[in-house]
Amino acid sequence: MKLMFIGADHEVTGSCHYLECGDTRLVVDYGMEQGINRYENAELPVDCGDLDYVLLTHAHIDHAGCIPLLYARGFRGEIVTTCATGDLCQIMLRDSAHIQEMEAEWKNRKARRAGNPEVTPLYTMEDAQGALSHLTTFDYGEIIKLNDDITIRFTDAGHLLGSASIEVWCHEGDVEKKIVFSGDIGNTNKPLTRDPDYIEEADYVVMECTYGDREHDAVMGHIDDLARIIQTTLDRGGNVVIPAFAVGRTQELLYFIKKIKEGHMIFGHEGFEVYVDSPLAVEATNIFKKNLLQCFDDETRELVRQGVNPIDFHGLKLSITSEDSKAINFTPNPKVIISASGMCDAGRIRHHLKHNLWYPESTIVFAGYQAEATLGRSLIDGAKTVKLFGETIDVRAHIEMIHGLSSHADVHGLLKWIGAFKKKPQMVFAVHGDDAVCDVFAERLTREMGLTASAPFSGSVFDLAEGQWVTQTEGIPVAKVTPARKRADSIFARLVAAGERLARVILHNEGGANKDLARFADQIHALCDKWDR
């Protein structure tokens, strides 16, 4: 009964934890790293094809974004999550695959012109669709017996539509242990989403600590701040450009702007237009509308019962096609543009920044966490110039940050969540935080809550049955490897995984009909003849 820490350990993105119990092997989340990557992540201790389950806390890319890569490397087990997370993954993983393919195509056009070797995408649309075919979804609160080794339950984490903490009961021989994976714990008193539900007991807790050293600003000021920014920018004749995560933050901003319009908080520009320029955000907004009664707070549900759509208003325009997107920057009237991605590292937002960063009348408003080494962080940190599409752009626009507008709990929310456990867990593992924050938060849990807490690095292994470390690693700084080398390693790993899957398929066919086995062998030999060089 072992827990291995793989990703988002002393880092904020790339969440992944490996759990082994009896004959069952699973991971909780398999996310993509975004921004700077400080430490090397340990490899999974088993072949991808040997995993039985992926338990998914929510649909954000840093928790779900590499599941198609897992499929490409041979995973064929079940992906188990909540119903709303399953709906969001249907669009988000396909969108991520599209971005992977488009970026590879763009890089290859440049490579061909320069006579350089081409690259392949991290994964393809086919991989995303293959992974999605293995989704199994359940409601909050439902006790789910996956097999004799593992029983789980999803509890609303209050972070995003469908987000969950996962309670996992592990049975191995006569030993039973309960481990809770917090997922991302939500902020309280947020529009649309409910506050997180609390869990009362566990032997072990794997807990995020993104804001483990910070407090959020009061929520009530956010609408006033946004109204002030919109008013002053429109008065100057500029555009308000908001990089926003397509799922969650965009819908929250729409709710705020609806309040601003209904409260007549903007003068002289009462009919100002708001463009949501992201096909993913448009699809996600439709999923939010579908789930308003099931997954949202009492105030939002009451609006829906009255026939009011809390994220729709006069002047809202949804941009779907690339032609729609291009036209936005050529309309003369000052406007609000909400576009993905939230950290400005991909997507249509980069085109809007190219058109507006150099324009002193415009304002770029950040409304969410910006990871290190992203374009968004550079702008917040005061960059005077940035590069977009190979062109150097002067930063003359106003840069604003709405602080505290986070879907993550701050330090007080985190302490409240862990404090709800009536019996102290044997160990709390602090993960999903910046390098120093993980240590600071673990120390605070020990000092203020009287808990036994640790901030493990990737590769550390804990024996849940014995209650002790098997291996404790130190952080291994990421080696200076070129992106091309990393990509080549990833492609070769996919080939190796395919070979390992072939070996498993061969073993599974032991005892089959001689005629079928002979044909299978001939097919393998023909493939080897083609590639043996």
C-alpha positions as CSV (number, residue, x, y, z in Angstrom):
1,M,0.0,0.0,0.0
2,K,2.2,2.8,-1.3
3,L,1.8,6.4,-2.3
4,M,4.3,7.9,-4.7
5,F,4.6,11.6,-5.4
6,I,5.1,12.3,-9.1
7,G,4.0,15.9,-10.1
8,A,3.2,19.3,-8.5
9,D,5.6,18.6,-5.6
10,H,7.2,21.9,-4.7
11,E,5.6,23.1,-7.9
12,V,2.2,24.5,-8.8
13,T,1.3,22.6,-12.0
14,G,1.5,19.1,-13.4
15,S,-0.4,17.3,-10.6
16,C,0.0,13.6,-10.4
17,H,0.1,11.0,-7.5
18,Y,0.6,7.3,-7.9
19,L,-1.2,4.9,-5.5
20,E,-0.6,1.1,-5.3
21,C,-3.0,-1.0,-3.2
22,G,-3.2,-4.8,-3.5
23,D,-3.3,-5.6,-7.1
24,T,-4.6,-2.2,-8.1
25,R,-2.4,0.6,-9.6
26,L,-3.8,4.1,-10.2
27,V,-2.9,7.7,-10.5
28,V,-4.8,10.7,-9.1
29,D,-4.7,13.3,-11.8
30,Y,-2.2,13.4,-14.7
31,G,-1.7,17.1,-15.4
32,M,0.4,19.2,-17.7
33,E,3.1,21.5,-16.4
34,Q,2.7,25.2,-17.2
35,G,5.2,27.9,-16.9
36,I,8.6,27.3,-15.3
37,N,9.5,23.7,-14.3
38,R,11.9,23.8,-11.4
39,Y,12.3,20.1,-10.6
40,E,12.6,16.9,-12.5
41,N,9.5,14.8,-12.2
42,A,9.9,11.1,-11.3
43,E,8.7,8.6,-13.9
44,L,5.7,6.4,-13.1
45,P,7.0,3.2,-11.4
46,V,4.9,1.0,-13.8
47,D,4.2,1.0,-17.5
48,C,1.2,3.2,-18.5
49,G,-0.5,0.2,-19.8
50,D,-0.4,-1.4,-16.3
51,L,-2.5,1.4,-14.7
52,D,-6.0,0.4,-13.8
53,Y,-7.5,3.8,-13.1
54,V,-7.0,7.5,-13.4
55,L,-9.0,9.3,-10.6
56,L,-9.5,12.9,-11.8
57,T,-10.2,15.8,-9.4
58,H,-11.2,18.3,-12.0
59,A,-10.8,19.4,-15.6
60,H,-8.1,22.1,-15.4
61,I,-5.2,21.3,-17.7
62,D,-2.7,21.2,-14.9
63,H,-4.6,18.3,-13.5
64,A,-6.0,16.6,-16.6
65,G,-3.9,17.8,-19.6
66,C,-1.6,14.9,-20.0
67,I,-4.2,12.1,-19.8
68,P,-4.2,11.8,-23.7
69,L,-0.4,11.3,-23.5
70,L,-1.1,8.5,-20.9
71,Y,-3.4,6.9,-23.5
72,A,-0.8,7.3,-26.3
73,R,1.6,5.4,-24.1
74,G,-0.7,2.5,-23.6
75,F,-3.2,3.3,-20.8
76,R,-6.5,1.5,-21.4
77,G,-8.0,1.6,-17.9
78,E,-10.9,3.7,-16.6
79,I,-10.8,7.5,-16.1
80,V,-13.1,8.1,-13.1
81,T,-14.5,11.6,-12.3
82,T,-17.6,13.6,-11.6
83,C,-20.3,14.1,-14.2
84,A,-19.6,17.8,-14.8
85,T,-15.8,17.2,-15.0
86,G,-16.5,14.6,-17.6
87,D,-18.5,17.1,-19.7
88,L,-15.7,19.7,-19.4
89,C,-13.0,17.2,-20.3
90,Q,-14.9,16.4,-23.5
91,I,-14.1,19.9,-24.7
92,M,-10.9,20.7,-22.9
93,L,-8.8,17.7,-23.8
94,R,-9.9,18.0,-27.5
95,D,-9.0,21.7,-27.3
96,S,-5.6,20.9,-25.8
97,A,-4.9,18.3,-28.5
98,H,-5.8,20.9,-31.2
99,I,-3.4,23.3,-29.7
100,Q,-0.6,20.6,-29.6
101,E,-1.3,19.8,-33.3
102,M,-1.5,23.5,-34.4
103,E,1.7,24.5,-32.5
104,A,3.6,21.5,-34.1
105,E,2.3,22.5,-37.5
106,W,3.4,26.1,-37.0
107,K,6.9,25.0,-35.8
108,N,7.2,22.6,-38.7
109,R,6.5,25.3,-41.3
110,K,9.4,27.3,-39.8
111,A,11.6,24.1,-39.6
112,R,11.0,23.3,-43.3
113,R,11.9,26.8,-44.4
114,A,15.1,26.6,-42.3
115,G,16.0,23.0,-43.2
116,N,15.6,21.9,-39.6
117,P,14.1,18.6,-38.4
118,E,10.4,18.6,-37.8
119,V,8.6,17.9,-34.5
120,T,5.5,15.9,-33.6
121,P,2.8,17.1,-31.2
122,L,2.9,15.9,-27.6
123,Y,-0.3,14.1,-28.4
124,T,-3.0,14.1,-31.1
125,M,-6.7,14.5,-31.4
126,E,-6.9,10.8,-31.8
127,D,-5.2,10.3,-28.5
128,A,-7.6,12.7,-26.8
129,Q,-10.6,11.0,-28.3
130,G,-9.2,7.6,-27.3
131,A,-8.7,8.7,-23.7
132,L,-12.2,10.2,-23.6
133,S,-13.7,6.9,-24.6
134,H,-12.5,5.6,-21.2
135,L,-14.4,8.2,-19.1
136,T,-16.7,6.9,-16.3
137,T,-18.6,9.6,-14.3
138,F,-20.4,9.7,-11.0
139,D,-22.3,12.1,-8.8
140,Y,-21.0,13.8,-5.7
141,G,-21.5,11.8,-2.5
142,E,-21.9,8.4,-4.3
143,I,-19.9,5.5,-2.7
144,I,-18.1,3.8,-5.6
145,K,-16.5,0.4,-5.2
146,L,-14.0,0.2,-8.0
147,N,-12.9,-3.3,-7.0
148,D,-12.0,-5.3,-3.9
149,D,-9.0,-3.0,-3.3
150,I,-10.4,0.5,-3.8
151,T,-13.5,2.4,-2.8
152,I,-13.9,6.1,-3.5
153,R,-16.2,9.1,-3.1
154,F,-16.2,12.5,-4.7
155,T,-16.8,15.5,-2.5
156,D,-17.4,19.0,-3.9
157,A,-14.2,21.0,-3.6
158,G,-15.8,24.3,-4.6
159,H,-13.0,25.2,-7.0
160,L,-14.6,24.7,-10.5
161,L,-17.7,23.2,-12.0
162,G,-17.4,19.5,-11.2
163,S,-14.2,19.9,-9.0
164,A,-13.8,17.3,-6.2
165,S,-11.8,16.2,-3.4
166,I,-11.5,12.4,-3.6
167,E,-11.9,10.1,-0.6
168,V,-10.1,6.8,-1.2
169,W,-10.5,3.7,1.0
170,C,-7.6,1.3,0.4
171,H,-8.0,-2.4,1.3
172,E,-5.0,-4.7,1.3
173,G,-5.2,-7.9,3.2
174,D,-6.6,-7.1,6.7
175,V,-5.3,-3.4,6.5
176,E,-7.7,-0.6,5.6
177,K,-6.5,3.0,5.2
178,K,-8.3,6.1,4.0
179,I,-6.5,8.8,2.1
180,V,-8.0,12.0,0.9
181,F,-6.7,13.9,-2.1
182,S,-7.9,17.5,-1.7
183,G,-7.7,18.4,-5.4
184,D,-7.8,22.2,-5.7
185,I,-9.7,23.6,-2.7
186,G,-12.1,26.4,-3.6
187,N,-12.3,30.0,-2.3
188,T,-15.4,30.8,-0.3
189,N,-18.2,33.3,-1.1
190,K,-17.5,33.1,-4.9
191,P,-20.1,33.8,-7.5
192,L,-21.7,30.8,-9.2
193,T,-19.8,28.0,-7.4
194,R,-20.7,26.6,-4.0
195,D,-18.3,26.7,-1.0
196,P,-16.2,23.6,-0.6
197,D,-17.7,20.7,1.4
198,Y,-15.6,19.5,4.3
199,I,-14.4,16.0,5.2
200,E,-14.3,14.8,8.7
201,E,-11.9,11.8,8.8
202,A,-8.9,10.3,7.0
203,D,-5.7,8.5,7.9
204,Y,-3.7,10.6,5.3
205,V,-4.3,13.8,3.4
206,V,-2.6,15.0,0.2
207,M,-3.4,18.7,0.3
208,E,-2.9,21.5,-2.2
209,C,-1.3,24.8,-0.8
210,T,-1.2,27.1,-3.8
211,Y,-2.0,30.1,-1.6
212,G,-0.5,28.6,1.5
213,D,1.3,31.8,2.4
214,R,-1.2,34.5,1.3
215,E,-4.6,36.0,2.0
216,H,-7.1,37.1,-0.6
217,D,-8.6,40.6,-0.8
218,A,-12.2,41.0,0.1
219,V,-14.5,39.6,-2.6
220,M,-16.9,42.5,-2.5
221,G,-14.4,44.9,-4.0
222,H,-13.9,42.9,-7.3
223,I,-17.0,44.3,-9.1
224,D,-16.1,47.8,-8.1
225,D,-12.5,47.3,-9.3
226,L,-13.6,45.9,-12.6
227,A,-16.1,48.7,-13.1
228,R,-13.4,51.3,-12.4
229,I,-11.1,49.7,-14.9
230,I,-13.8,49.5,-17.6
231,Q,-14.9,53.1,-17.0
232,T,-11.4,54.7,-17.2
233,T,-10.4,52.6,-20.2
234,L,-13.5,53.3,-22.2
235,D,-13.2,57.0,-21.4
236,R,-9.7,56.9,-22.9
237,G,-11.0,55.2,-26.0
238,G,-9.1,52.0,-25.4
239,N,-10.1,48.3,-25.1
240,V,-10.1,46.3,-21.9
241,V,-8.4,43.0,-22.6
242,I,-8.8,40.2,-20.1
243,P,-6.7,37.0,-20.4
244,A,-9.0,34.5,-18.7
245,F,-9.1,30.7,-18.3
246,A,-11.9,29.5,-20.6
247,V,-13.4,27.3,-17.9
248,G,-14.4,29.0,-14.7
249,R,-12.8,32.4,-14.7
250,T,-14.5,33.5,-18.0
251,Q,-18.0,32.6,-16.6
252,E,-17.2,34.4,-13.3
253,L,-16.2,37.5,-15.2
254,L,-19.4,37.4,-17.2
255,Y,-21.3,37.3,-13.9
256,F,-19.5,40.4,-12.6
257,I,-20.1,42.3,-15.9
258,K,-23.8,41.4,-15.8
259,K,-23.8,42.9,-12.3
260,I,-22.0,46.0,-13.5
261,K,-24.5,46.5,-16.4
262,E,-27.5,45.9,-14.2
263,G,-26.2,48.3,-11.6
264,H,-25.6,51.0,-14.2
265,M,-22.1,51.4,-12.9
266,I,-20.6,52.6,-16.3
267,F,-21.5,56.1,-17.4
268,G,-21.4,57.3,-21.0
269,H,-20.8,53.8,-22.4
270,E,-23.9,52.1,-21.2
271,G,-24.2,49.8,-24.3
272,F,-20.5,48.7,-24.3
273,E,-19.9,45.4,-25.9
274,V,-18.2,42.4,-24.4
275,Y,-16.6,39.8,-26.6
276,V,-15.8,36.3,-25.4
277,D,-13.2,35.2,-28.0
278,S,-12.6,31.5,-27.4
279,P,-14.5,28.6,-28.9
280,L,-13.6,26.6,-25.8
281,A,-15.0,29.3,-23.5
282,V,-18.2,29.4,-25.5
283,E,-18.6,25.6,-25.2
284,A,-17.7,25.7,-21.6
285,T,-20.3,28.4,-20.9
286,N,-23.0,26.2,-22.4
287,I,-21.9,23.4,-20.1
288,F,-22.1,25.8,-17.1
289,K,-25.6,26.7,-18.2
290,K,-26.5,23.0,-18.3
291,N,-25.3,22.5,-14.7
292,L,-26.4,25.7,-13.0
293,L,-29.1,24.0,-10.9
294,Q,-27.0,21.0,-10.0
295,C,-23.5,22.4,-9.2
296,F,-23.9,26.1,-8.2
297,D,-24.6,28.1,-5.1
298,D,-28.1,29.0,-3.7
299,E,-28.1,32.6,-5.1
300,T,-27.3,31.4,-8.7
301,R,-29.9,28.6,-8.5
302,E,-32.5,31.1,-7.4
303,L,-31.8,33.3,-10.4
304,V,-32.2,30.3,-12.7
305,R,-35.5,29.4,-11.1
306,Q,-36.7,33.0,-11.8
307,G,-35.7,32.5,-15.4
308,V,-32.6,34.7,-15.2
309,N,-29.4,33.6,-16.9
310,P,-26.6,34.8,-14.5
311,I,-24.0,34.8,-17.2
312,D,-25.8,36.4,-20.1
313,F,-26.6,40.1,-20.9
314,H,-27.2,42.6,-23.6
315,G,-24.0,43.4,-25.5
316,L,-22.4,40.0,-25.0
317,K,-21.0,38.7,-28.2
318,L,-19.5,35.2,-28.7
319,S,-16.7,34.8,-31.2
320,I,-16.4,31.3,-32.7
321,T,-14.5,31.4,-36.0
322,S,-11.1,32.8,-36.6
323,E,-12.7,35.4,-38.9
324,D,-14.9,36.5,-36.0
325,S,-11.8,36.8,-33.8
326,K,-9.8,38.9,-36.3
327,A,-12.7,41.3,-36.8
328,I,-12.8,42.2,-33.1
329,N,-9.7,44.4,-33.3
330,F,-10.9,46.2,-36.3
331,T,-14.2,47.4,-34.8
332,P,-13.8,51.1,-33.8
333,N,-15.8,51.2,-30.6
334,P,-14.0,50.6,-27.3
335,K,-14.9,47.2,-25.9
336,V,-14.1,44.5,-23.4
337,I,-12.4,41.4,-24.8
338,I,-12.2,38.2,-22.7
339,S,-10.0,35.6,-24.3
340,A,-8.0,32.5,-23.4
341,S,-5.5,31.4,-22.4
342,G,-5.4,32.8,-18.9
343,M,-1.6,32.9,-18.7
344,C,-1.2,34.2,-22.3
345,D,0.9,31.2,-23.2
346,A,-1.3,30.0,-26.1
347,G,-4.6,30.8,-27.9
348,R,-6.3,33.8,-29.3
349,I,-5.3,36.1,-26.4
350,R,-1.9,36.5,-27.9
351,H,-3.4,38.1,-31.0
352,H,-5.4,40.6,-28.9
353,L,-2.2,41.4,-26.9
354,K,-0.4,42.1,-30.2
355,H,-3.0,44.6,-31.2
356,N,-3.4,46.3,-27.8
357,L,-0.2,46.1,-25.7
358,W,1.4,48.9,-27.7
359,Y,-1.7,51.1,-27.4
360,P,-1.5,53.4,-24.3
361,E,-5.3,53.9,-24.1
362,S,-5.9,50.1,-23.6
363,T,-5.8,48.1,-20.4
364,I,-4.7,44.5,-19.9
365,V,-6.4,43.1,-16.8
366,F,-5.2,39.9,-15.1
367,A,-7.7,38.1,-13.1
368,G,-5.9,34.9,-12.1
369,Y,-2.7,33.3,-11.0
370,Q,0.2,33.8,-13.5
371,A,2.9,31.0,-13.3
372,E,6.6,31.9,-13.5
373,A,8.1,32.1,-17.0
374,T,4.7,32.8,-18.6
375,L,4.0,35.8,-20.7
376,G,1.3,36.9,-18.2
377,R,3.9,36.9,-15.3
378,S,6.3,38.9,-17.4
379,L,3.7,41.6,-18.0
380,I,2.7,41.7,-14.3
381,D,6.4,42.0,-13.4
382,G,6.7,45.1,-15.5
383,A,8.2,43.9,-18.8
384,K,8.7,46.9,-21.2
385,T,8.8,44.8,-24.3
386,V,7.5,41.3,-25.2
387,K,7.8,39.0,-28.2
388,L,4.7,37.8,-30.0
389,F,4.8,35.8,-33.2
390,G,8.4,36.7,-33.7
391,E,7.8,40.4,-33.4
392,T,8.9,42.7,-30.5
393,I,6.0,44.6,-29.0
394,D,6.4,47.7,-26.8
395,V,4.3,47.5,-23.6
396,R,2.5,50.8,-23.4
397,A,-1.0,49.7,-22.3
398,H,-2.0,49.9,-18.6
399,I,-1.5,46.6,-16.8
400,E,-3.9,45.9,-13.9
401,M,-4.3,43.0,-11.6
402,I,-7.5,42.2,-9.7
403,H,-6.0,40.6,-6.6
404,G,-7.8,37.8,-4.7
405,L,-10.0,36.9,-7.6
406,S,-8.9,33.3,-7.3
407,S,-10.8,30.0,-7.4
408,H,-8.2,28.7,-4.9
409,A,-8.7,29.0,-1.1
410,D,-6.2,31.4,0.5
411,V,-4.3,30.3,3.6
412,H,-7.2,30.8,5.9
413,G,-9.5,28.8,3.7
414,L,-6.9,26.0,3.6
415,L,-6.5,26.0,7.3
416,K,-10.3,25.9,7.7
417,W,-10.5,22.9,5.3
418,I,-7.9,20.8,7.1
419,G,-9.2,22.0,10.5
420,A,-12.6,20.4,9.7
421,F,-11.1,16.9,10.2
422,K,-12.4,15.8,13.6
423,K,-9.6,13.4,14.1
424,K,-6.1,14.4,13.2
425,P,-4.8,12.5,10.2
426,Q,-1.6,10.6,10.7
427,M,0.2,12.7,8.0
428,V,-0.7,15.6,5.8
429,F,1.4,16.0,2.6
430,A,1.6,19.6,1.3
431,V,1.7,19.7,-2.5
432,H,0.7,21.9,-5.5
433,G,2.5,25.0,-4.2
434,D,5.6,27.0,-5.1
435,D,8.9,25.6,-3.8
436,A,9.1,27.7,-0.6
437,V,5.3,27.8,-0.1
438,C,5.1,24.0,0.4
439,D,7.6,24.1,3.2
440,V,6.1,27.2,4.8
441,F,2.6,25.7,4.8
442,A,3.7,22.3,6.1
443,E,5.5,24.1,8.9
444,R,2.4,26.1,9.7
445,L,0.3,22.9,9.9
446,T,2.7,21.5,12.4
447,R,3.1,24.7,14.4
448,E,-0.5,26.0,14.5
449,M,-2.6,22.8,14.0
450,G,-0.5,20.3,15.8
451,L,-0.4,18.1,12.7
452,T,2.3,15.9,11.4
453,A,3.0,17.4,7.9
454,S,5.5,17.0,5.2
455,A,6.3,18.7,1.8
456,P,7.6,15.8,-0.3
457,F,9.6,16.1,-3.5
458,S,8.8,14.1,-6.7
459,G,10.0,10.5,-6.4
460,S,9.3,10.2,-2.6
461,V,7.4,7.1,-1.6
462,F,5.3,6.6,1.5
463,D,4.1,3.3,2.9
464,L,0.5,3.9,4.0
465,A,0.1,0.6,5.8
466,E,3.3,1.0,7.9
467,G,3.0,4.8,8.2
468,Q,6.6,5.5,7.2
469,W,8.7,6.8,4.3
470,V,10.1,4.2,1.9
471,T,12.1,6.9,0.0
472,Q,12.5,10.6,0.6
473,T,14.0,12.4,-2.3
474,E,15.5,15.9,-2.6
475,G,14.4,18.2,-5.4
476,I,16.4,17.5,-8.6
477,P,16.7,20.7,-10.6
478,V,15.6,20.4,-14.2
479,A,18.6,19.7,-16.4
480,K,19.3,22.2,-19.2
481,V,17.9,20.1,-22.0
482,T,16.8,21.7,-25.2
483,P,13.1,21.6,-26.1
484,A,14.0,19.6,-29.2
485,R,15.8,17.0,-27.1
486,K,12.8,16.8,-24.7
487,R,10.4,16.4,-27.6
488,A,12.6,13.6,-29.1
489,D,12.7,11.8,-25.8
490,S,8.9,12.0,-25.5
491,I,8.4,10.6,-28.9
492,F,10.8,7.7,-28.3
493,A,9.1,7.0,-24.9
494,R,5.8,6.7,-26.9
495,L,7.4,4.1,-29.2
496,V,8.8,2.2,-26.2
497,A,5.3,2.2,-24.6
498,A,3.8,0.9,-27.8
499,G,6.3,-2.0,-27.7
500,E,5.5,-2.7,-24.0
501,R,1.8,-2.8,-24.9
502,L,2.5,-5.2,-27.7
503,A,4.3,-7.5,-25.3
504,R,1.3,-7.5,-22.9
505,V,-1.1,-8.2,-25.8
506,I,1.0,-11.2,-26.8
507,L,0.9,-12.6,-23.3
508,H,-2.9,-12.1,-23.0
509,N,-3.3,-14.2,-26.1
510,E,-1.6,-17.3,-24.6
511,G,-3.8,-20.3,-25.2
512,G,-5.5,-18.8,-28.3
513,A,-6.2,-20.7,-31.5
514,N,-3.0,-21.7,-33.3
515,K,-4.3,-20.2,-36.6
516,D,-4.9,-16.8,-35.0
517,L,-1.6,-16.8,-33.2
518,A,0.3,-17.7,-36.4
519,R,-1.4,-14.8,-38.2
520,F,-0.5,-12.5,-35.3
521,A,3.1,-13.6,-35.4
522,D,3.3,-13.0,-39.2
523,Q,2.0,-9.5,-38.7
524,I,4.6,-8.7,-36.1
525,H,7.4,-10.1,-38.2
526,A,6.2,-8.0,-41.2
527,L,6.2,-4.9,-39.0
528,C,9.7,-5.7,-37.8
529,D,11.0,-6.4,-41.3
530,K,9.8,-2.9,-42.3
531,W,11.5,-1.1,-39.4
532,D,14.6,-3.3,-38.6
533,R,17.4,-1.1,-39.9
